[in-house]
Amino acid sequence: MARPPELIVFFNGQIVRADAIRAVERICNRKDGYFTTRIWLAGVDFGMDFECADEEELDDVFAAVSEEIQTALGVRSIFAREEGPEAESPKKESEDE
């Protein structure tokens, strides 16, 4: 039996099916003072916006939205920072040893 699609409930109450998400866009128009994180959905010609007051809030919202989507899809960003001892790159052994 097929598993039902994952639903994502965002911090502002908007709900979307994870399999409907096609892209996440960070829109920063300083000239007009327009800042938003937009989720583009399959089958529609518009996106779901999370409008922000400024660029700092935009960074926070974009990170939160991206994290929610990645978690729901079971993926991890290639840009995610590793933390902890396992994140350290292995030390090269010298040829003398």
C-alpha positions as CSV (number, residue, x, y, z in Angstrom):
1,M,0.0,0.0,0.0
2,A,1.4,3.4,-1.0
3,R,2.3,5.8,1.8
4,P,0.1,9.0,1.8
5,P,2.0,12.2,0.8
6,E,3.7,14.1,3.6
7,L,1.9,17.3,4.7
8,I,4.0,20.2,5.8
9,V,2.4,22.7,8.3
10,F,4.5,25.8,8.3
11,F,4.9,28.2,11.3
12,N,2.3,30.6,9.9
13,G,-0.3,27.9,9.5
14,Q,0.0,27.3,5.7
15,I,-0.2,23.7,4.7
16,V,1.2,22.1,1.6
17,R,1.8,18.6,0.3
18,A,5.6,17.9,0.2
19,D,5.3,16.2,-3.2
20,A,3.8,19.4,-4.7
21,I,6.8,21.6,-4.0
22,R,8.9,22.3,-7.0
23,A,11.2,25.1,-5.8
24,V,11.9,27.5,-2.9
25,E,12.9,31.0,-3.9
26,R,14.4,33.8,-1.8
27,I,13.2,37.2,-3.2
28,C,15.1,40.2,-1.9
29,N,14.2,43.5,-3.6
30,R,15.9,46.2,-1.5
31,K,14.8,49.0,-3.8
32,D,11.1,48.4,-3.3
33,G,11.5,47.0,0.2
34,Y,9.9,43.7,-0.8
35,F,11.3,40.6,0.9
36,T,9.7,37.1,0.7
37,T,10.4,33.4,0.6
38,R,8.3,31.8,-2.1
39,I,7.4,28.2,-2.5
40,W,6.6,27.2,-6.1
41,L,4.0,24.4,-6.4
42,A,3.3,21.9,-9.1
43,G,0.3,22.6,-11.3
44,V,-0.2,26.3,-10.4
45,D,1.2,29.5,-11.8
46,F,1.7,31.2,-8.5
47,G,3.7,30.6,-5.4
48,M,3.0,30.5,-1.7
49,D,4.6,33.5,-0.1
50,F,6.1,34.2,3.4
51,E,6.5,37.9,3.3
52,C,9.1,39.5,5.6
53,A,9.8,42.9,7.0
54,D,13.5,43.1,6.2
55,E,16.4,41.1,4.9
56,E,17.4,39.7,8.3
57,E,13.9,38.3,8.8
58,L,14.0,36.9,5.2
59,D,17.2,35.0,6.0
60,D,15.5,33.4,9.1
61,V,12.3,32.6,7.3
62,F,14.1,31.1,4.3
63,A,16.2,28.9,6.6
64,A,13.1,27.8,8.5
65,V,11.0,27.0,5.4
66,S,13.9,25.2,3.8
67,E,14.5,23.1,6.9
68,E,10.8,22.1,7.1
69,I,10.8,21.0,3.5
70,Q,14.1,19.1,3.8
71,T,12.8,17.3,6.9
72,A,9.5,16.3,5.3
73,L,11.2,15.0,2.2
74,G,13.9,13.2,4.1
75,V,16.8,15.1,2.4
76,R,19.6,17.2,3.6
77,S,21.0,20.3,2.0
78,I,24.5,20.0,0.6
79,F,25.1,23.4,2.3
80,A,24.2,22.2,5.8
81,R,27.0,22.7,8.2
82,E,28.1,19.7,10.2
83,E,28.6,20.1,13.9
84,G,30.4,18.1,16.4
85,P,33.5,15.9,16.4
86,E,32.3,13.7,13.4
87,A,32.2,16.9,11.3
88,E,36.0,17.3,11.4
89,S,37.7,16.1,8.3
90,P,39.8,13.0,8.7
91,K,43.5,13.9,9.2
92,K,45.8,12.6,6.5
93,E,48.3,10.1,7.7
94,S,51.8,11.1,7.0
95,E,53.8,8.7,4.8
96,D,56.4,8.4,7.5
97,E,54.1,6.4,9.7
